[in-house]
Every structure is written in structure tokens, then in C-alpha cells.
Amino acid sequence: MTAARTRALRMRAQRLTTPARSLDELLRDVLAVQAQDTTAAGLAVRARTTGVAPADLRAALAGGAVVRTCAMRGAVHLLRREDAGPLVALLGPVNVARTRRRRLELGLDDELCARALDGLREVLVEPVPRHEVVRRLAEVGVVLDPTTEAPAYLLAYAANRGVVCAGEGTYRLVGDGSGDGFGDGREGRDARHGVAELVRRYLRAHGPATVEDFTAWSGLPAAEAARGFPVDELVEGEHGWQLPTADAPDLDGVVRLLGPFDTFLLGYRDRGLLLDPADEPFVRPGGGGPVPHVVVDGRVRGSWRRRDGRIVVEQFGHIPVSELDAEVESVLAWA
């Protein structure tokens, strides 16, 4: 399989060439949209849908059809409610274990965290912003220093335990806060079929991709990811594994303006097919998360930013002008 064909399949899998007609359709296919920044999450939704407006995203979050919570690698993602339960059950314990050392450094020992979960169940009677969560917890004896990372780490712990989730700037209980509020069964995370199903969903959204790509994206331990990889169901090619039904049209001048932290790049450990290593400093300055970037036929060809109500593009590869203009208009209209 050629590199161009792999890029076409990945663009199709991410709904960047065949936009979804609803938020539910999008998340059913791509599983998750990274959402620690709600503005960036909106840009990701915009690039992958048609006929969906910012108000639709806000309504889905407010109504609970879409959940904003910790999932892969402990990062915050947008998920369908029915997908959130299995993901939190599978990945939450991994994320909790990974961040325990930092919690202890912040004074969040296991006893305090347990008391905090009880406190959250008591005080989160409606969605409230983080500073209000901190204030209410203090009233029930769980005191957090708001000038440190302690509130963020405590709320991430609660999210990974399935007790809370985030809205647009607020936090609320999931169901009754019991940890099973998503209502779709929290089977043990060691069940191999749980990892295998996550691999299938990952390849539906990102394939072709390698075991190493999946491991980096999911945050699962490498041995567990490898054990659960259902290779007997998949097709292997030069650039990784894919579902046997995967197909996509060839690319010809497809332009997408993607926001920061977009899963198009973050979905892989090896991004060489999508981003020339020579251009990486322009897109990932200092080795951090990707800044807003321009993708042409599955390759990053520039970066962009807003300035004085306009979109300014820094180009380091060919970008078709008419297609770029259409994308700029779409980004400016998304508000």
C-alpha cells in the first residue's frame, strides 16, 4: 500500500473527506474528539461534520448525550454517553495508577481522594465551575489549594473513577456518583475483549495504524495492548493494520483547517506519513501539542492562527487557494 493510499484511508476514517451529518454519527465513527480545550474540540467537530453548529455541541453536552471526560492517556475527550462507560472502566484504572505519584506530591493521598469522592457526591447537586467545586468541597472538610494543580488532579481522579464529568466549563456528577452512572456495565478492565474492541474502534477511526500507534493513543501498557490486538481479524499492510472493510477514494486537493491538539496527529506515535519531520517545529513548537494546522490530502502543509478577526496561514507546502478560502470561511462562521 502506498503512502498516499494510507493517507486517504486515514482521512476517510477521521471523517475529514466524508463529513458526518450529526454529532452522534461523528462520534460513532471516530469514537473520541480531544477536548481539554472546548474551542479546539469545536474546531475538530467543524472539520468533520456538515450541518452541525456550535449550539448543537453545547446542547449535546448540556443534555448528556455527549460526555466530556478523561479517557485515552488521561486526556479529556468528547464521547458518546454509551461509549464513555466502557472506556472509563477500561482506561480509568490505568490513568489513576499513572498519576498517583503526582497526586501524592500535591497532598492528594488515597484517604483524601476517597473522602473527596464522597464529598463530590454530596455537593455536586447541579453543574458548577471548578472554583465552586473547590469551595463546596471545603465546606464538607475536603480542602484543596486552588493555587496549585490539586483541584485539577482531584477532578481528573474523580472522572477516571466514573464519578464526575465535565461540561462546558462546569463539572457534574455522572448519574448518582456511584461510579456506574453511565449505565452500561463496568466489566473488569483486564478482560481481553475490552482491549480488542477498543482496537477495532481505534482502527475504524485511525487505520491503517500499528500496534505502537494504538498503544501511544490509548495509554494502555504496551504488553496489554499487544495481547489484546485481534490480528486474526485484521489486514496488515506496509503502514499498519486496518479493518478488512476499510476503503476510501483517492485524495485530490482536500484541504482542512484543524485546530490545536487535533486527533488527526495525536492518533499516532509515528506521524511521519502526515507531517514531514522538517516541518514539525512549525506545528509542534518545543515538542508540545500541535498548534492549528492546515492539512492537504492527508499531509500537514501549513499552520494558521486568528488575528484581528482574520485567519492568517503560514504555508510550508502547496495549498490549493480555492479550497483554502472555503475552509477559512467555514472556520470564521463557526462561533
N, C-alpha and C positions, 0 to 999 in steps of 0.2 A: 504493500500500500504506500502510495506516495505521501509526502508531507502535505501537499495541497489537499489531497483527499482526506487526510486526517483532520486538517483544519476545518474542512467543510462539514465533516461529521460532528466535530465539537461545536461548531457554531449552530448547527441544527439542534443538537442535544440541548444547548443552552437557550433555545428559542430565540436566537438572535437573527435567524433568517426566516423563521415562520412564527411570527408573534402570536402569543396566546390571546384569546378573546375575553378572558376573565382572570382575576387573581387566583381563583381556585384552580383553573386549568393550568396556569403557570406553575404554581407550587406543586401540583400533582406531578408535573413533568420534571422540574428542576429540583424538587424537594425542599430547597432552602435558599434564602437570599440573606447574605450577611447584612447585619442591621445594628451594629453598635452605634452607628450614626444613622438616624432616621432619614435625613436628607439624602444620604448616599443610597440607602435602601430604596427610596422612592425613585432615584435615577436608574437603579438596576431594574425595577419594575417597569419603568417607562420604556427602557430599551428593548424589553422582551414582550410587550403587550401592545394591543391596539384597542382603542375604545375604553381603556381604563384610565381613570383620573385620580389625582391625589385624594379627593374626597372618598373614593371607593376604598382606598387603602386605610384611611382613617376610620371609616365605618366598619371595616372588617376587623380592625384592631379593637375598636370600642365594643363591638358585638361579640368578640371572642371567636369568630370563625378563623381568624388568623392570630397566631400567638407569637409574641416576641420574647424569646428566652434563650438560655445558654444551650448549646448543642455541640457541634463539632469543634474540637480543640478548646472548648470552653468559651468560644466566641458567641456573641449574641446573633441570632438569626431569626428571620421570619419563617414560620412554619404553619402548615395547616394544623388545626387543633388535633385532628385524628392522627397526624404523624408525630406530634410533639410527645405524647406519652411513651411510645416505644423508643424514641430517640433519647429522652431523658432517662428512661430505665436502663438503656444500654450504655450511654456515654456519661451520664451524671456521676456514677461512682468513680470513673476514670478521672474526670475533671476534678472532683472533690479530693481525690488522693494526690493529684498532681500539684494542687495549690495549697496543700496542708501546711507545708513549711512556711510559706509566706503568711498564711493566716496566723500561725503561732508567733511570727515576728511582730505582727500587728496586735498581739494580745487576744486573738480570737481562738482560745483553746476549745477543746471538744465540749467541755461543760458549758461554756458561754454560748457556743453555737447552738447547743441543744436548747438552752433557755431562750435564745433568740427566736428559734423556730416556734416555740410556744408563745412567745410574745407577739410575733407576727400574726399568728392565728387569732390572737386576742384583739390586736389594734387595727388590723387592716380590714375595716368594715366597709371601706369603699376605696377606689383607686386614689392614691395620693403621691405627690412628688417625693423624691428621696429625702430632702431635708425634713419633710413632715414625718416620714417613716422614722428617721433618727430621733425626732422629738418625741414621738409616741412611744418608741421603744424605751427611751429614758424614763418615761412615766411609769413603766412597769419593771424598772430595775435593770434594764439592759442598756448600759451607757457606752456609746461609741464616740470617738473623737472625730468630728466632722472635718477637721483639717487634715486628716490622714486618708489613706486608702481603705481604712477599716469598713466604712459603710458599703463601699463598692464590693469588697471581698465577701462581706457578710451576705449581701443580697445575691451575689453570684452563687454562694454556697446554698442559699435557700432555693434559688432557681434550679440548681443541679440536683437538689433533693425533691423537686417537683412541688414545692410549697408555694412559690410565688412566680409570677411572670411580669414582664414589663409591658406597658402600653406606649403611648407617645408622650414620654416624659413623666410617666407615673408607674407605680407598682401596685399590684393587686394579688389577692390570694387566687390560687388555682383551685376551683371548687371550694371545698371546706377546709383546704390547707392540710389535708391528711397525707399528702404525697401521692395520692392516686386520683387527683381531681380531673385528670384528662379522660378518665373513664374508659381506657382501652387496654387494661391489663398490663401489669408490670412484671412480666416474666423475668427470671434471673438473667443478668447480663452475660453470664457465661454460656448461655445457650448458643450453640454454633449457628443455628438457623437465624438468629438475630443478626449476627455479623454478615451472614450470606445475603440476607435480604437487604441490608444496608449497602452491600457491594452492588447488588442489582440496581438499587435506586441511584447509587452513585454513577454507575456506568450509563444508565438511562439519561443522566444529566450531564455527564462529562466524557463519556467514552469516545474514542479509544483512550485508555489510560492504563498505567502499570500498577502493580501491587504497591510499589513505593509511593506512587501518586495518591492512591487510596489511603494509605497509612498516614501520609502527611496531612491530607484533607480531613480525615476523621479524627485524628488524635489518639486512635487506639494503639496499644502496644504492638510493635511490629510482629511479634510471634502470633498474637491473637488475630491480627488482620490477615496474616498469611494462612493460618489454619482455617479461617472461615471463608477464604476466597473460593467460590464454586467454579473452579476452572473447567470441570467437565460439562458445564452448561454454556461456556463462552467460546468466542472465536478469538484466537490470538493473531496479531499482526505485528509488523515491524515497530509500531509505536504503542503497543499495549493491547489490552483485552477490550472486547466490545460484546454487546448483546448480539445474538445471531440475526435479529430483525433490524438492526441499525442500518439506516440508509439516509442519503442526503443529496440534493442537487449540487452541481459544481458552483463555485462562487465566481461572481463577475462584477466587481465594483461595489460590494456590500460594505457600507460604512455605518459604524455605530459609535456614538459618544458614550463611553462608560464612565461612571463615577469612581471615587476613591474606594478602595477595599472591595472592588467588584470580584465576584466569584469566578469570572472568566479566567483571571490569572491565578487567584488564590486556590483554585481547584486542583492544582498540580504541584508536585515537587519540582519536576523538570519543566521549565517554561520555555525552553529553547525554541520549540516549534512556533510559539506565539510571540515571543519577544526576543529580538536579537540581543545577545549579551552586550554588544557595544552600545545599545540604546538603553540598557537597564538603568544607568544612573539618571536618565531623564524621567523615568517612570517610577523608580523606587529609590529616591534620593536617600543616601545614608543607609541603604539596605532595608528600609522600612516598608510599610504597606504601600501599594500602588496609589499614585495620585490620579486624578481624572485623566483618561487616555482615550485616544482615537484608534479604533480597530478597523482595518480594511482587509476584507477577505481572510479574516482569522489571524492577522498579524498586527501588532501594535505599530502604528506609523506616526504617532504624534501624541502630545499631551495638550490639555486645554484647561482654561480657568475662566471664571467670570470676572469682568472688570467693567465698572460703570454701566451695568445693565447689558453688556455685550458678552459674547463668547470669543475669547482670544485663543487661537490654536498655534502651538509651536510644532511645526512639521519637521519630521526627520525621515520621511519616506513619502512616496506618491499618495495623494488623497484626491479622489475624484471630486471636483468642485461642486457639481450639482447635487450629488448625494450628500456631501458635507453640509451644504446650505440647508437641505431638508432636515437633517439631524439637528442643526443649530436651532432652527425654528421650533422643532419639537421640544428641545430642552428648555428653551425660553418660555414655551407655552405651559410647561409642567410647573405649576406653582401651588 
